[in-house]
Amino acid sequence: MTLDYGRDAFDFIDRIQLVSEPAEIIDLFHAALKRYGYTTSILTGLPDLTERFEQKILLKHWPEEWFRIYTQENYILDDPVGRLCRLSVEPFEWREARYDPDKQPRASEIMNAASAFGMKRGLCVPVHGLFGRDWCVSMGGEKIDLPPLAKASLHLMSVYALNKVRRDPEPLPLSAARRLTSREREVIAWTAAGKSAWEVSCILGIAKDTVNKHAASAARKLNASNKTQAVAEAIRRHEIPW
């Protein structure tokens, strides 16, 4: 049976709204990832040079021995996936995190060690908040090859799982939720269609800064911490068509 990726993502979003305990959240998220072939996952902030990796973790489903080695060796400093996560705004496969094994032997060591723990292929979802905070949702498994729509589904689920464990505000009832203005709705709709802020500014004939202001305003009204979640919430609340 072929999985309906879009429906699966929104079903997950609906389910996760109903739980608040971290154990329940990680169980729901892990079960969702298993449908796509992933067996390990971690939701974490990206530490700066003064912080330890283990201080930033929100939820993890890693082999304990791999976690012990990773933290003991402070692998986060040389992990090519973590490095690319800071620079990318779109989900990427681990194999896209390039490195030179001769000049970066630690990076090669990390990827080989992860593979030995059954994490040969993986997907990383960078989450850059509206206020400059960097977060990461990373998942791994054995032989995984997914179509683009599946990755889009995992992107949405990752953003919601991360934000659910970062903070668990009381959601506004739909009747009490602040409605988007027509311009905010246009901006979010074009964002949902994959257009950049610059492209939206050209389409609507307004400045790029104005597009970003409308996007930020819409995100606040939708209780979203970034554009990806704002798009999903706008669809869920029928502000824009799906």
N, C-alpha and C positions, 0 to 999 in steps of 0.2 A: 504494500500500500504506500503510495507516494504521500509524503508529508506536505500539508499546505502550510508553507513557511510563514506567510503573512498572518494567517489565522492562528497558527501556533504561537507566534510572538504576542499577539493581543490577548489570547487566552492566558498566557503566562502573566502578562501585565495585570489582568483582572484578578488572577489568583493571588499574586504577591501583594496586592492592595489589602488583602484580608488577614495577613499575618504580621506579627511584629517581633516574635522571638528570633534571634539570630540562627538558632538551630533549624527552625522551620524554613527560614529564608534560604539557607545553604542547601537544605534538602530539596527544596523546590528547584533551585537553580541547578544543582547537580543532576537532578532527574531530567531537567530540560536539556542540558548539555549532552547527556547520554544518548538522547534521541538523534543527535548529530554526530555521534561517535567519539566525543571527548570524555575522558575519564578523570582528568585532574583539572583543577581551577584555582585561581587566587584572585582576590579583590583587594587592592592595596593602593595606598598613596605612594608617590615616588619621593624617596627621601633626599634631602640635600646633604651636603658633605658633613654636617654636624649631627645627622640623625642616623640611627641604625635601621636597617630594613625591617626588622621584626617589630619596631615601634609603630610602623605605618600600616600594618596588615589589618584589614577589616574582617575578612573571612578567607579561609583556605581549605582546599581539599587536595593536599599534596601527600605523597609518601613521607612518613615521618623522618626516615633516614635521609631522604633528599633534602628536606627542609633543614635538618641539622647540618648537613654539609654546606648547603647554600649560605646559611647564616654564619656558620663558623668561619668559612672562607671569605665572607663578605663579598660574594660573587656579584652583588648588585652593582658594584663599581665598574665591572668589566662586562656585564651582560649585554650583548648586542641588541637583544629584544628590548630591554629597558632603555637603552640609549635611543633606539629608533622611536620608542613610545613617546619620549619627550619632544621629538621633532615632528611626529606625524599627527594629523587630525583624523585620519581615516583608519579603519581596521586593516591590519596587514597580517599575512602569514609569517611565521617565524623565519622561514627560509628567505624572506625578503630583507631580513636584518643582516646586511652584508658585513663581512669583516675579512681581514687578511690573516690567515692562520699563522703565517710566518712572523708578521709584525705584532699580531695580537694573540699570542698563544693561550692566554687565559680565556679569551672568548671561545676559542676552539675547545678548550677543556670543559667549559660550562655546557656548551651544546652537546658534546659527546657524553657528558655525565647525565644530562637530562634524558638523552636517548636511551641510556642504559637503564633508566627508571621507567621506561615505557612511554616517554614523552618525546617521540620522534618528530611528530608534526604538531603544529599548534597555530593558534590564532590569538592575536593581541588586539584589544580594543582600547585605544587611548581615550581618556575622558578629560578634556580640558574645560574646567568650569568657567563661568562668566567672570569670576574674580581672580583668575590666574592660577588656580590650584590645579596640580597635575595628578591624575589618578590613572590606574591601569587595571584592566580585567584581562587576565591571560588564561588560556585553556589549552590543554595538551592531550595527545592520544597517540595511537599507533598509525595506521594507514587511513588517512582522511583526505577526501577530495570532494569539496562542496561547490555547488553552483553559486553565483553571485547573490541570488535571492536568499539563499540559506545564510550567507554571511551577513546580509542586511538584517535578517531576523535575529541572529545572534548579537548583532550590534545593539538593537533595541532592547533585548532582554538584559544584556550586560549593563547598559546605562540604568535601567530601572532597578536591577538588583543592587548595583553600587549605591545609587541614591537612597534606596530603601534602608540600607544598613548605615549609611552616613548620618541620616537623620530620618525620623519617622513622624512627620507632622500629620496632624489630623487633616485629611483631605476635605476640601470644600464641597458641600453638596452641589450637584450640577445646577440646581435652581438658584444657588447663592453665588456661584462662580461668576467672576467678572467677565463679561463678554468682550471679545476682541473687536477693535474698530475695523472698518472695512479695509483700511490700509494695512493694518497689522495682519489681517487675514490674507491679503494679497502677498505680503512678504513671506509669511509662513508657507503659503501654498507653493510659491515659486521655490522656496528653500526645499520643500518636500520633493519637488521635481528635480532636485539636484543642482540648482543654479547657485553660483557663488554670490556674495554680496555685491560684487562689481557687476555681475550679469543682471541681477535683479534691479540694480540702479539704472542700467541702460534700458531694460524692459519697461520700467515704470516711469522713467524720466525724472528721477530724483537722485540726490547725492548719495554716495556710498555710506557716508556717516549717518545719513537719515535712515537708510535701510537698516543699519546696525542698531540704531536707536529704537526703531519699530520692532525689530527682532527681540531686543532686550526687554522691551515693555511687554511684548506678548509672552515671553518666557516667565516674567514675574507674575502676570495674571494667571498663567497656567501652572504656577508653582513648579516650574522646571528650572534646572540648573544649567542647561546648555541647549543649543539649537536642536540637537537630535531628540531630546526628550520633549522639547516644545512642539516639534512636529507630531510626535506620537500622541501627545496629550490633545493637540488640536484635532487630530483624526478621531481620537476616542470620544471627544466631546462634540463631535460633528460640527466643528468650526470650519473645517475644510473637508472636501470630499475625499474618500478613499477608493 
